[in-house]
């Protein structure tokens, strides 16, 4: 189902619940995200945005509201669109992992750095700034690097025990599962992941068909 609303007032909580209740239906709708930030409760009062929301992040934050509304088992994706000073966006929903995979394949082609906008979300100048935490210095990590660090920790502490679980976690968080390739390689080099060459965890759709156990 495609919904091209003029603004964001038509996809209410009731409408969204109806969309997510239809098991065989994927949906894609448009939102004028920065209008919500500009006019507050005058537009879509059911949606609450934090006062600290940055203009370029507004559609990401708005999509997070729909993620909170979505029942378990629904994949929600988003993509931000900028025109002049305004930020708009698309929200995608699917009951099936293949639907989310197809959506992510498209948006990561459009935005190879973040997979979520037709404008620069992570400028090179910002990434080059130094930060000081706990007496350490370094460069700010990019979105993919932060996620890979998080994924590595979740595997190491045995939160995920199969490549299928990792595959689904990547999709749920808006990443193509191939982002796990370097994580698996680093964990093997560190002797944390003990899988043999013949039982290496996959990051392709094969992980969904025949999951392999992560040997730690």
Backbone as JSON Lines, residues from 0, in Angstrom:
{"i":0,"aa":"X","n":[0.84,-1.19,0.0],"ca":[0.0,0.0,0.0],"c":[0.88,1.25,0.0]}
{"i":1,"aa":"X","n":[0.57,2.19,-0.89],"ca":[1.3,3.44,-0.99],"c":[0.39,4.59,-0.53]}
{"i":2,"aa":"X","n":[0.89,5.41,0.39],"ca":[0.11,6.54,0.88],"c":[0.92,7.81,0.67]}
{"i":3,"aa":"X","n":[0.42,8.68,-0.21],"ca":[1.11,9.93,-0.51],"c":[0.33,11.07,0.15]}
{"i":4,"aa":"X","n":[0.5,11.21,1.46],"ca":[-0.25,12.23,2.2],"c":[0.41,13.6,2.02]}
{"i":5,"aa":"X","n":[-0.4,14.62,2.06],"ca":[0.1,16.0,1.97],"c":[0.39,16.49,3.38]}
{"i":6,"aa":"X","n":[1.55,16.13,3.9],"ca":[1.91,16.46,5.28],"c":[2.18,15.19,6.05]}
{"i":7,"aa":"X","n":[1.5,15.0,7.19],"ca":[1.63,13.74,7.94],"c":[0.42,13.47,8.82]}
{"i":8,"aa":"X","n":[-0.67,14.17,8.54],"ca":[-1.84,14.05,9.42],"c":[-2.7,12.83,9.14]}
{"i":9,"aa":"X","n":[-2.54,12.19,7.97],"ca":[-3.46,11.11,7.61],"c":[-3.06,9.75,8.17]}
{"i":10,"aa":"X","n":[-1.77,9.51,8.34],"ca":[-1.34,8.24,8.93],"c":[-1.33,8.41,10.45]}
{"i":11,"aa":"X","n":[-2.51,8.34,11.01],"ca":[-2.68,8.44,12.46],"c":[-2.31,7.11,13.11]}
{"i":12,"aa":"X","n":[-2.34,7.09,14.43],"ca":[-2.06,5.83,15.14],"c":[-3.06,4.75,14.72]}
{"i":13,"aa":"X","n":[-4.32,5.13,14.56],"ca":[-5.34,4.16,14.17],"c":[-5.08,3.62,12.77]}
{"i":14,"aa":"X","n":[-4.73,4.5,11.84],"ca":[-4.42,4.06,10.47],"c":[-3.17,3.19,10.47]}
{"i":15,"aa":"X","n":[-2.15,3.6,11.21],"ca":[-0.91,2.82,11.27],"c":[-1.17,1.43,11.85]}
{"i":16,"aa":"X","n":[-1.97,1.35,12.89],"ca":[-2.3,0.05,13.47],"c":[-3.03,-0.83,12.46]}
{"i":17,"aa":"X","n":[-3.86,-0.2,11.64],"ca":[-4.55,-0.96,10.61],"c":[-3.59,-1.49,9.55]}
{"i":18,"aa":"X","n":[-2.61,-0.68,9.18],"ca":[-1.62,-1.1,8.18],"c":[-0.8,-2.27,8.69]}
{"i":19,"aa":"X","n":[-0.36,-2.19,9.93],"ca":[0.5,-3.24,10.48],"c":[-0.27,-4.51,10.82]}
{"i":20,"aa":"X","n":[-1.6,-4.42,10.87],"ca":[-2.4,-5.6,11.21],"c":[-2.63,-6.51,10.01]}
{"i":21,"aa":"X","n":[-2.38,-6.01,8.8],"ca":[-2.62,-6.82,7.59],"c":[-1.34,-7.58,7.25]}
{"i":22,"aa":"X","n":[-1.35,-8.87,7.51],"ca":[-0.12,-9.67,7.47],"c":[0.52,-9.74,6.09]}
{"i":23,"aa":"X","n":[-0.27,-9.67,5.04],"ca":[0.27,-9.87,3.68],"c":[0.56,-8.55,2.97]}
{"i":24,"aa":"X","n":[0.59,-7.45,3.7],"ca":[0.73,-6.14,3.08],"c":[1.98,-5.4,3.56]}
{"i":25,"aa":"X","n":[2.8,-4.96,2.61],"ca":[3.86,-4.0,2.9],"c":[3.3,-2.61,2.64]}
{"i":26,"aa":"X","n":[3.89,-1.6,3.27],"ca":[3.37,-0.25,3.05],"c":[4.52,0.75,2.98]}
{"i":27,"aa":"X","n":[4.25,1.84,2.28],"ca":[5.22,2.91,2.11],"c":[4.45,4.22,2.11]}
{"i":28,"aa":"X","n":[4.82,5.15,3.0],"ca":[4.11,6.42,3.0],"c":[5.08,7.59,3.17]}
{"i":29,"aa":"X","n":[4.62,8.75,2.71],"ca":[5.38,9.99,2.7],"c":[5.03,10.82,3.94]}
{"i":30,"aa":"X","n":[6.01,11.52,4.48],"ca":[5.74,12.45,5.59],"c":[6.5,13.75,5.38]}
{"i":31,"aa":"X","n":[5.89,14.84,5.75],"ca":[6.55,16.16,5.75],"c":[7.13,16.38,7.15]}
{"i":32,"aa":"X","n":[8.21,15.72,7.43],"ca":[8.73,15.6,8.79],"c":[9.03,16.93,9.46]}
{"i":33,"aa":"X","n":[9.68,17.84,8.75],"ca":[10.06,19.11,9.38],"c":[8.84,19.98,9.69]}
{"i":34,"aa":"X","n":[7.7,19.71,9.04],"ca":[6.47,20.44,9.37],"c":[6.04,20.12,10.79]}
{"i":35,"aa":"X","n":[6.22,18.85,11.17],"ca":[5.89,18.45,12.54],"c":[6.77,19.19,13.54]}
{"i":36,"aa":"X","n":[8.03,19.3,13.22],"ca":[8.95,20.0,14.1],"c":[8.61,21.49,14.18]}
{"i":37,"aa":"X","n":[8.16,22.06,13.08],"ca":[7.87,23.49,13.02],"c":[6.57,23.85,13.72]}
{"i":38,"aa":"X","n":[5.54,23.01,13.54],"ca":[4.21,23.38,14.04],"c":[3.79,22.61,15.3]}
{"i":39,"aa":"X","n":[4.61,21.67,15.77],"ca":[4.35,20.99,17.03],"c":[3.02,20.26,17.06]}
{"i":40,"aa":"X","n":[2.25,20.45,18.12],"ca":[0.99,19.72,18.31],"c":[-0.12,20.18,17.38]}
{"i":41,"aa":"X","n":[0.12,21.23,16.61],"ca":[-0.88,21.65,15.62],"c":[-0.97,20.64,14.47]}
{"i":42,"aa":"X","n":[0.08,19.82,14.33],"ca":[0.13,18.8,13.29],"c":[0.41,17.45,13.94]}
{"i":43,"aa":"X","n":[-0.43,16.45,13.66],"ca":[-0.23,15.09,14.18],"c":[0.12,15.09,15.67]}
{"i":44,"aa":"X","n":[-0.79,15.53,16.52],"ca":[-0.5,15.64,17.95],"c":[-0.15,14.32,18.64]}
{"i":45,"aa":"X","n":[-0.51,13.2,18.01],"ca":[-0.16,11.9,18.6],"c":[1.35,11.67,18.61]}
{"i":46,"aa":"X","n":[2.05,12.34,17.73],"ca":[3.5,12.16,17.6],"c":[4.21,13.23,18.43]}
{"i":47,"aa":"X","n":[5.11,12.8,19.27],"ca":[5.88,13.7,20.1],"c":[7.36,13.64,19.69]}
{"i":48,"aa":"X","n":[7.93,14.8,19.39],"ca":[9.35,14.87,19.05],"c":[10.09,15.57,20.18]}
{"i":49,"aa":"X","n":[11.25,15.04,20.59],"ca":[12.04,15.72,21.62],"c":[12.43,17.12,21.18]}
{"i":50,"aa":"X","n":[12.48,18.05,22.12],"ca":[12.83,19.44,21.8],"c":[14.25,19.54,21.25]}
{"i":51,"aa":"X","n":[15.09,18.58,21.58],"ca":[16.49,18.61,21.15],"c":[16.71,18.05,19.74]}
{"i":52,"aa":"X","n":[15.64,17.65,19.06],"ca":[15.78,17.05,17.73],"c":[16.4,18.03,16.74]}
{"i":53,"aa":"X","n":[17.46,17.61,16.07],"ca":[18.1,18.43,15.05],"c":[17.31,18.37,13.75]}
{"i":54,"aa":"X","n":[17.38,19.44,13.0],"ca":[16.58,19.53,11.77],"c":[16.88,18.39,10.81]}
{"i":55,"aa":"X","n":[18.15,18.08,10.6],"ca":[18.51,17.04,9.64],"c":[18.21,15.64,10.17]}
{"i":56,"aa":"X","n":[17.96,15.51,11.47],"ca":[17.65,14.22,12.06],"c":[16.15,14.0,12.25]}
{"i":57,"aa":"X","n":[15.33,14.99,11.88],"ca":[13.93,14.97,12.27],"c":[13.18,13.77,11.7]}
{"i":58,"aa":"X","n":[13.49,13.36,10.46],"ca":[12.74,12.23,9.89],"c":[13.16,10.92,10.56]}
{"i":59,"aa":"X","n":[14.41,10.81,10.91],"ca":[14.88,9.62,11.64],"c":[14.14,9.5,12.98]}
{"i":60,"aa":"X","n":[14.02,10.62,13.68],"ca":[13.33,10.63,14.98],"c":[11.84,10.33,14.8]}
{"i":61,"aa":"X","n":[11.25,10.9,13.75],"ca":[9.84,10.64,13.47],"c":[9.62,9.16,13.17]}
{"i":62,"aa":"X","n":[10.5,8.56,12.39],"ca":[10.37,7.14,12.06],"c":[10.5,6.28,13.31]}
{"i":63,"aa":"X","n":[11.28,6.72,14.27],"ca":[11.41,5.97,15.53],"c":[10.09,5.89,16.27]}
{"i":64,"aa":"X","n":[9.25,6.92,16.13],"ca":[7.93,6.88,16.75],"c":[7.1,5.75,16.15]}
{"i":65,"aa":"X","n":[7.14,5.61,14.83],"ca":[6.41,4.53,14.18],"c":[6.99,3.17,14.58]}
{"i":66,"aa":"X","n":[8.3,3.1,14.79],"ca":[8.9,1.84,15.25],"c":[8.36,1.47,16.63]}
{"i":67,"aa":"X","n":[8.18,2.47,17.47],"ca":[7.63,2.21,18.8],"c":[6.18,1.76,18.72]}
{"i":68,"aa":"X","n":[5.44,2.28,17.76],"ca":[4.05,1.89,17.58],"c":[3.92,0.49,16.98]}
{"i":69,"aa":"X","n":[4.87,0.08,16.19],"ca":[4.76,-1.17,15.43],"c":[4.76,-2.38,16.36]}
{"i":70,"aa":"X","n":[3.91,-3.36,16.09],"ca":[3.91,-4.59,16.88],"c":[5.16,-5.42,16.59]}
{"i":71,"aa":"X","n":[5.43,-6.37,17.44],"ca":[6.6,-7.23,17.27],"c":[6.5,-7.98,15.95]}
{"i":72,"aa":"X","n":[7.63,-8.1,15.27],"ca":[7.67,-8.82,14.0],"c":[7.52,-7.94,12.78]}
{"i":73,"aa":"X","n":[7.29,-6.64,12.97],"ca":[7.18,-5.7,11.85],"c":[8.5,-4.98,11.67]}
{"i":74,"aa":"X","n":[9.01,-4.98,10.45],"ca":[10.22,-4.24,10.12],"c":[9.82,-2.84,9.65]}
{"i":75,"aa":"X","n":[10.45,-1.81,10.22],"ca":[10.18,-0.43,9.82],"c":[11.47,0.21,9.32]}
{"i":76,"aa":"X","n":[11.43,0.72,8.1],"ca":[12.58,1.42,7.53],"c":[12.22,2.86,7.21]}
{"i":77,"aa":"X","n":[13.22,3.69,6.97],"ca":[12.95,5.09,6.65],"c":[14.02,5.63,5.72]}
{"i":78,"aa":"X","n":[13.68,6.72,5.05],"ca":[14.63,7.42,4.19],"c":[14.27,8.89,4.17]}
{"i":79,"aa":"X","n":[15.25,9.75,4.45],"ca":[15.02,11.2,4.54],"c":[15.27,11.88,3.2]}
{"i":80,"aa":"X","n":[14.47,12.91,2.93],"ca":[14.57,13.67,1.69],"c":[14.62,15.15,2.03]}
{"i":81,"aa":"X","n":[15.56,15.87,1.44],"ca":[15.72,17.29,1.75],"c":[15.43,18.13,0.51]}
{"i":82,"aa":"X","n":[14.62,19.17,0.7],"ca":[14.34,20.13,-0.36],"c":[14.4,21.51,0.25]}
{"i":83,"aa":"X","n":[15.37,22.29,-0.2],"ca":[15.63,23.6,0.39],"c":[15.89,23.43,1.88]}
{"i":84,"aa":"X","n":[15.14,24.13,2.72],"ca":[15.38,24.03,4.17],"c":[14.51,22.96,4.82]}
{"i":85,"aa":"X","n":[13.64,22.33,4.06],"ca":[12.7,21.37,4.63],"c":[13.18,19.94,4.48]}
{"i":86,"aa":"X","n":[12.84,19.12,5.47],"ca":[13.18,17.7,5.44],"c":[11.88,16.89,5.4]}
{"i":87,"aa":"X","n":[11.79,16.02,4.42],"ca":[10.65,15.13,4.26],"c":[11.15,13.7,4.42]}
{"i":88,"aa":"X","n":[10.3,12.73,4.12],"ca":[10.82,11.37,4.21],"c":[9.8,10.32,3.87]}
{"i":89,"aa":"X","n":[10.3,9.09,3.76],"ca":[9.48,7.91,3.51],"c":[9.59,6.98,4.71]}
{"i":90,"aa":"X","n":[8.5,6.32,5.03],"ca":[8.48,5.29,6.06],"c":[7.98,4.01,5.4]}
{"i":91,"aa":"X","n":[8.72,2.94,5.57],"ca":[8.4,1.65,4.95],"c":[8.12,0.62,6.04]}
{"i":92,"aa":"X","n":[7.16,-0.24,5.8],"ca":[6.88,-1.31,6.76],"c":[6.65,-2.63,6.06]}
{"i":93,"aa":"X","n":[7.15,-3.7,6.66],"ca":[6.98,-5.03,6.09],"c":[6.89,-6.07,7.19]}
{"i":94,"aa":"X","n":[6.09,-7.11,6.96],"ca":[6.01,-8.22,7.89],"c":[7.08,-9.26,7.61]}
{"i":95,"aa":"X","n":[7.75,-9.15,6.49],"ca":[8.7,-10.2,6.08],"c":[10.1,-9.62,5.93]}
{"i":96,"aa":"X","n":[11.08,-10.4,6.35],"ca":[12.46,-9.93,6.29],"c":[12.91,-9.65,4.87]}
{"i":97,"aa":"X","n":[12.36,-10.36,3.9],"ca":[12.76,-10.11,2.51],"c":[12.31,-8.71,2.05]}
{"i":98,"aa":"X","n":[11.16,-8.29,2.52],"ca":[10.7,-6.95,2.18],"c":[11.65,-5.9,2.7]}
{"i":99,"aa":"X","n":[12.06,-6.05,3.95],"ca":[13.0,-5.09,4.55],"c":[14.35,-5.16,3.85]}
{"i":100,"aa":"X","n":[14.8,-6.35,3.49],"ca":[16.07,-6.49,2.79],"c":[16.05,-5.75,1.46]}
{"i":101,"aa":"X","n":[14.96,-5.88,0.71],"ca":[14.85,-5.19,-0.57],"c":[14.86,-3.67,-0.38]}
{"i":102,"aa":"X","n":[14.15,-3.2,0.63],"ca":[14.12,-1.76,0.91],"c":[15.53,-1.26,1.23]}
{"i":103,"aa":"X","n":[16.24,-1.99,2.09],"ca":[17.58,-1.56,2.5],"c":[18.57,-1.62,1.34]}
{"i":104,"aa":"X","n":[18.41,-2.58,0.45],"ca":[19.3,-2.65,-0.71],"c":[19.17,-1.39,-1.56]}
{"i":105,"aa":"X","n":[17.96,-0.86,-1.66],"ca":[17.73,0.35,-2.45],"c":[18.3,1.58,-1.75]}
{"i":106,"aa":"X","n":[17.98,1.76,-0.45],"ca":[18.4,2.99,0.22],"c":[19.92,3.04,0.44]}
{"i":107,"aa":"X","n":[20.55,1.88,0.61],"ca":[22.01,1.89,0.77],"c":[22.72,2.15,-0.55]}
{"i":108,"aa":"X","n":[22.04,1.92,-1.66],"ca":[22.6,2.32,-2.96],"c":[22.52,3.85,-3.1]}
{"i":109,"aa":"X","n":[21.44,4.42,-2.58],"ca":[21.25,5.87,-2.65],"c":[22.16,6.6,-1.67]}
{"i":110,"aa":"X","n":[22.44,5.98,-0.54],"ca":[23.27,6.59,0.5],"c":[24.22,5.53,1.04]}
{"i":111,"aa":"X","n":[25.41,5.46,0.46],"ca":[26.37,4.41,0.81],"c":[26.97,4.59,2.2]}
{"i":112,"aa":"X","n":[26.85,5.77,2.79],"ca":[27.45,6.02,4.1],"c":[26.52,5.7,5.26]}
{"i":113,"aa":"X","n":[25.24,6.05,5.12],"ca":[24.29,5.86,6.22],"c":[23.04,5.06,5.83]}
{"i":114,"aa":"X","n":[22.74,5.02,4.54],"ca":[21.56,4.3,4.1],"c":[20.26,4.93,4.54]}
{"i":115,"aa":"X","n":[20.24,6.26,4.71],"ca":[19.01,6.84,5.22],"c":[18.68,8.25,4.74]}
{"i":116,"aa":"X","n":[19.42,8.83,3.79],"ca":[19.09,10.19,3.38],"c":[19.67,10.51,2.0]}
{"i":117,"aa":"X","n":[19.03,11.49,1.33],"ca":[19.59,11.96,0.06],"c":[20.48,13.18,0.28]}
{"i":118,"aa":"X","n":[20.87,13.41,1.53],"ca":[21.82,14.45,1.88],"c":[22.84,13.88,2.85]}
{"i":119,"aa":"X","n":[23.9,14.62,3.1],"ca":[24.99,14.11,3.93],"c":[24.6,14.13,5.41]}
{"i":120,"aa":"X","n":[24.53,12.94,5.99],"ca":[24.2,12.82,7.42],"c":[25.46,12.88,8.28]}
{"i":121,"aa":"X","n":[26.58,12.43,7.74],"ca":[27.84,12.42,8.49],"c":[28.91,13.13,7.67]}
{"i":122,"aa":"X","n":[29.09,14.39,7.91],"ca":[30.08,15.14,7.14],"c":[31.49,14.71,7.52]}
{"i":123,"aa":"X","n":[32.38,14.75,6.55],"ca":[33.77,14.36,6.8],"c":[34.44,15.29,7.79]}
{"i":124,"aa":"X","n":[34.05,16.55,7.79],"ca":[34.67,17.5,8.72],"c":[34.31,17.17,10.16]}
{"i":125,"aa":"X","n":[33.06,16.78,10.38],"ca":[32.65,16.41,11.74],"c":[33.35,15.14,12.18]}
{"i":126,"aa":"X","n":[33.49,14.18,11.28],"ca":[34.15,12.93,11.65],"c":[35.61,13.16,12.01]}
{"i":127,"aa":"X","n":[36.19,14.24,11.49],"ca":[37.59,14.52,11.77],"c":[37.84,15.27,13.06]}
{"i":128,"aa":"X","n":[36.78,15.73,13.7],"ca":[36.95,16.44,14.96],"c":[37.39,15.49,16.06]}
{"i":129,"aa":"X","n":[38.21,16.0,16.96],"ca":[38.69,15.18,18.07],"c":[37.68,15.19,19.21]}
{"i":130,"aa":"X","n":[37.59,14.09,19.91],"ca":[36.78,14.05,21.11],"c":[37.65,13.62,22.29]}
{"i":131,"aa":"X","n":[37.26,14.02,23.47],"ca":[38.04,13.7,24.66],"c":[37.14,13.02,25.68]}
{"i":132,"aa":"X","n":[37.35,11.75,25.91],"ca":[36.55,10.99,26.86],"c":[37.47,10.1,27.69]}
{"i":133,"aa":"X","n":[37.32,10.2,28.99],"ca":[38.12,9.36,29.9],"c":[39.62,9.53,29.64]}
{"i":134,"aa":"X","n":[40.03,10.76,29.29],"ca":[41.44,11.0,29.09],"c":[41.99,10.48,27.78]}
{"i":135,"aa":"X","n":[41.12,10.03,26.87],"ca":[41.57,9.47,25.6],"c":[41.23,10.43,24.46]}
{"i":136,"aa":"X","n":[41.97,10.31,23.39],"ca":[41.66,11.11,22.2],"c":[41.48,10.18,21.02]}
{"i":137,"aa":"X","n":[40.75,10.64,20.04],"ca":[40.54,9.83,18.84],"c":[39.6,10.54,17.91]}
{"i":138,"aa":"X","n":[39.24,9.88,16.83],"ca":[38.33,10.46,15.87],"c":[36.93,9.87,16.07]}
{"i":139,"aa":"X","n":[35.93,10.67,15.8],"ca":[34.56,10.19,15.95],"c":[34.3,9.05,14.97]}
{"i":140,"aa":"X","n":[33.6,8.05,15.45],"ca":[33.3,6.91,14.6],"c":[32.04,7.17,13.78]}
{"i":141,"aa":"X","n":[32.0,6.57,12.62],"ca":[30.83,6.69,11.76],"c":[29.75,5.72,12.2]}
{"i":142,"aa":"X","n":[28.57,5.91,11.64],"ca":[27.41,5.11,12.02],"c":[27.69,3.62,11.87]}
{"i":143,"aa":"X","n":[28.27,3.22,10.75],"ca":[28.55,1.81,10.52],"c":[29.53,1.27,11.55]}
{"i":144,"aa":"X","n":[30.55,2.03,11.87],"ca":[31.55,1.59,12.83],"c":[30.96,1.42,14.23]}
{"i":145,"aa":"X","n":[30.1,2.37,14.61],"ca":[29.45,2.28,15.92],"c":[28.58,1.02,15.99]}
{"i":146,"aa":"X","n":[27.84,0.75,14.92],"ca":[26.98,-0.43,14.9],"c":[27.81,-1.71,14.93]}
{"i":147,"aa":"X","n":[28.9,-1.75,14.2],"ca":[29.76,-2.93,14.2],"c":[30.35,-3.19,15.58]}
{"i":148,"aa":"X","n":[30.72,-2.14,16.28],"ca":[31.23,-2.29,17.65],"c":[30.15,-2.88,18.55]}
{"i":149,"aa":"X","n":[28.93,-2.37,18.4],"ca":[27.82,-2.85,19.2],"c":[27.52,-4.32,18.88]}
{"i":150,"aa":"X","n":[27.53,-4.66,17.6],"ca":[27.26,-6.03,17.18],"c":[28.33,-6.99,17.7]}
{"i":151,"aa":"X","n":[29.57,-6.54,17.67],"ca":[30.67,-7.36,18.17],"c":[30.48,-7.69,19.66]}
{"i":152,"aa":"X","n":[30.04,-6.7,20.44],"ca":[29.81,-6.91,21.87],"c":[28.66,-7.87,22.11]}
{"i":153,"aa":"X","n":[27.6,-7.75,21.31],"ca":[26.44,-8.61,21.48],"c":[26.75,-10.06,21.13]}
{"i":154,"aa":"X","n":[27.64,-10.26,20.16],"ca":[28.07,-11.62,19.83],"c":[28.99,-12.16,20.92]}
{"i":155,"aa":"X","n":[29.92,-11.33,21.35],"ca":[30.89,-11.77,22.36],"c":[30.21,-12.15,23.68]}
{"i":156,"aa":"X","n":[29.18,-11.4,24.07],"ca":[28.5,-11.73,25.33],"c":[27.38,-12.76,25.14]}
{"i":157,"aa":"X","n":[27.34,-13.37,23.96],"ca":[26.43,-14.48,23.65],"c":[24.95,-14.07,23.59]}
{"i":158,"aa":"X","n":[24.69,-12.8,23.34],"ca":[23.31,-12.39,23.11],"c":[22.79,-13.02,21.83]}
{"i":159,"aa":"X","n":[23.66,-13.11,20.82],"ca":[23.33,-13.77,19.56],"c":[24.16,-15.04,19.44]}
{"i":160,"aa":"X","n":[23.49,-16.15,19.13],"ca":[24.18,-17.43,19.04],"c":[24.1,-18.07,17.66]}
{"i":161,"aa":"X","n":[23.42,-17.41,16.71],"ca":[23.35,-17.9,15.34],"c":[23.52,-16.75,14.37]}
{"i":162,"aa":"X","n":[23.94,-17.1,13.14],"ca":[24.07,-16.05,12.13],"c":[22.69,-15.53,11.7]}
{"i":163,"aa":"X","n":[21.65,-16.33,11.9],"ca":[20.29,-15.87,11.62],"c":[19.9,-14.72,12.56]}
{"i":164,"aa":"X","n":[20.23,-14.86,13.82],"ca":[19.91,-13.81,14.8],"c":[20.64,-12.52,14.46]}
{"i":165,"aa":"X","n":[21.88,-12.62,14.02],"ca":[22.66,-11.45,13.62],"c":[22.05,-10.82,12.37]}
{"i":166,"aa":"X","n":[21.67,-11.66,11.42],"ca":[21.06,-11.22,10.16],"c":[19.81,-10.37,10.45]}
{"i":167,"aa":"X","n":[18.94,-10.87,11.3],"ca":[17.7,-10.16,11.62],"c":[17.96,-8.88,12.41]}
{"i":168,"aa":"X","n":[18.97,-8.91,13.28],"ca":[19.3,-7.73,14.07],"c":[19.79,-6.6,13.15]}
{"i":169,"aa":"X","n":[20.56,-6.96,12.15],"ca":[21.03,-5.95,11.19],"c":[19.86,-5.32,10.45]}
{"i":170,"aa":"X","n":[18.94,-6.15,9.96],"ca":[17.78,-5.63,9.24],"c":[16.94,-4.73,10.12]}
{"i":171,"aa":"X","n":[16.69,-5.16,11.35],"ca":[15.85,-4.39,12.27],"c":[16.43,-3.01,12.54]}
{"i":172,"aa":"X","n":[17.76,-2.91,12.52],"ca":[18.42,-1.65,12.82],"c":[18.81,-0.86,11.57]}
{"i":173,"aa":"X","n":[18.31,-1.3,10.41],"ca":[18.5,-0.52,9.19],"c":[19.83,-0.74,8.49]}
{"i":174,"aa":"X","n":[20.47,-1.87,8.73],"ca":[21.74,-2.18,8.08],"c":[21.6,-3.42,7.22]}
{"i":175,"aa":"X","n":[22.29,-3.42,6.09],"ca":[22.38,-4.64,5.3],"c":[23.22,-5.65,6.08]}
{"i":176,"aa":"X","n":[22.82,-6.92,6.1],"ca":[23.54,-7.92,6.9],"c":[25.01,-8.08,6.55]}
{"i":177,"aa":"X","n":[25.43,-7.62,5.37],"ca":[26.83,-7.75,5.0],"c":[27.73,-6.93,5.92]}
{"i":178,"aa":"X","n":[27.14,-6.03,6.72],"ca":[27.93,-5.25,7.67],"c":[28.56,-6.17,8.71]}
{"i":179,"aa":"X","n":[28.01,-7.39,8.86],"ca":[28.53,-8.34,9.84],"c":[29.81,-9.04,9.36]}
{"i":180,"aa":"X","n":[30.11,-8.93,8.08],"ca":[31.27,-9.64,7.53],"c":[32.55,-9.27,8.27]}
{"i":181,"aa":"X","n":[32.82,-7.98,8.41],"ca":[34.03,-7.54,9.09],"c":[34.01,-7.89,10.58]}
{"i":182,"aa":"X","n":[32.82,-7.89,11.16],"ca":[32.69,-8.24,12.58],"c":[33.1,-9.69,12.79]}
{"i":183,"aa":"X","n":[32.6,-10.58,11.94],"ca":[32.97,-11.99,12.04],"c":[34.47,-12.17,11.84]}
{"i":184,"aa":"X","n":[35.03,-11.45,10.87],"ca":[36.47,-11.59,10.59],"c":[37.3,-11.13,11.78]}
{"i":185,"aa":"X","n":[36.93,-10.0,12.37],"ca":[37.69,-9.49,13.52],"c":[37.58,-10.41,14.72]}
{"i":186,"aa":"X","n":[36.41,-10.99,14.93],"ca":[36.23,-11.91,16.06],"c":[37.02,-13.2,15.86]}
{"i":187,"aa":"X","n":[37.15,-13.64,14.63],"ca":[37.99,-14.83,14.35],"c":[39.46,-14.51,14.57]}
{"i":188,"aa":"X","n":[39.88,-13.34,14.12],"ca":[41.28,-12.94,14.31],"c":[41.62,-12.8,15.79]}
{"i":189,"aa":"X","n":[40.62,-12.46,16.59],"ca":[40.84,-12.31,18.04],"c":[40.63,-13.61,18.8]}
{"i":190,"aa":"X","n":[40.39,-14.7,18.06],"ca":[40.16,-16.03,18.64],"c":[38.93,-16.08,19.52]}
{"i":191,"aa":"X","n":[37.96,-15.19,19.28],"ca":[36.7,-15.22,20.01],"c":[35.71,-16.11,19.28]}
{"i":192,"aa":"X","n":[35.66,-15.98,17.97],"ca":[34.8,-16.82,17.14],"c":[35.6,-18.04,16.69]}
{"i":193,"aa":"X","n":[35.12,-19.22,17.04],"ca":[35.88,-20.45,16.82],"c":[35.4,-21.27,15.64]}
{"i":194,"aa":"X","n":[34.47,-20.77,14.86],"ca":[33.96,-21.53,13.72],"c":[35.06,-21.87,12.74]}
{"i":195,"aa":"X","n":[35.01,-23.09,12.23],"ca":[35.98,-23.49,11.22],"c":[35.66,-22.83,9.89]}
{"i":196,"aa":"X","n":[36.55,-23.0,8.94],"ca":[36.34,-22.38,7.63],"c":[35.07,-22.91,6.97]}
{"i":197,"aa":"X","n":[34.71,-24.15,7.28],"ca":[33.54,-24.77,6.65],"c":[32.24,-24.42,7.36]}
{"i":198,"aa":"X","n":[32.33,-23.86,8.54],"ca":[31.11,-23.52,9.3],"c":[31.03,-22.03,9.6]}
{"i":199,"aa":"X","n":[31.7,-21.22,8.79],"ca":[31.69,-19.77,9.02],"c":[30.27,-19.22,8.98]}
{"i":200,"aa":"X","n":[29.94,-18.3,9.86],"ca":[28.61,-17.69,9.83],"c":[28.43,-16.89,8.54]}
{"i":201,"aa":"X","n":[27.21,-16.93,8.02],"ca":[26.9,-16.22,6.78],"c":[26.23,-14.88,7.07]}
{"i":202,"aa":"X","n":[26.28,-13.99,6.09],"ca":[25.58,-12.72,6.17],"c":[24.68,-12.54,4.95]}
{"i":203,"aa":"X","n":[24.44,-13.66,4.24],"ca":[23.52,-13.67,3.11],"c":[22.2,-14.29,3.56]}
{"i":204,"aa":"X","n":[21.25,-14.38,2.63],"ca":[19.94,-14.96,2.95],"c":[20.05,-16.43,3.35]}
{"i":205,"aa":"X","n":[21.18,-17.06,3.06],"ca":[21.37,-18.46,3.47],"c":[21.3,-18.6,4.99]}
{"i":206,"aa":"X","n":[21.64,-17.54,5.7],"ca":[21.58,-17.58,7.17],"c":[20.15,-17.78,7.65]}
{"i":207,"aa":"X","n":[19.17,-17.34,6.87],"ca":[17.78,-17.51,7.25],"c":[17.29,-18.91,6.94]}
{"i":208,"aa":"X","n":[17.83,-19.53,5.9],"ca":[17.37,-20.86,5.49],"c":[17.97,-21.95,6.37]}
{"i":209,"aa":"X","n":[19.25,-21.87,6.61],"ca":[19.95,-22.87,7.42],"c":[20.9,-22.17,8.38]}
{"i":210,"aa":"X","n":[20.38,-21.69,9.5],"ca":[21.21,-20.93,10.46],"c":[22.4,-21.76,10.96]}
{"i":211,"aa":"X","n":[23.5,-21.07,11.11],"ca":[24.69,-21.7,11.69],"c":[24.96,-21.15,13.08]}
{"i":212,"aa":"X","n":[25.35,-22.02,13.97],"ca":[25.63,-21.62,15.34],"c":[26.95,-20.88,15.41]}
{"i":213,"aa":"X","n":[26.99,-19.81,16.2],"ca":[28.24,-19.09,16.42],"c":[28.99,-19.79,17.55]}
{"i":214,"aa":"X","n":[30.14,-20.31,17.23],"ca":[30.94,-21.05,18.22],"c":[31.89,-20.08,18.92]}
{"i":215,"aa":"X","n":[31.64,-19.86,20.2],"ca":[32.43,-18.87,20.97],"c":[33.19,-19.57,22.08]}
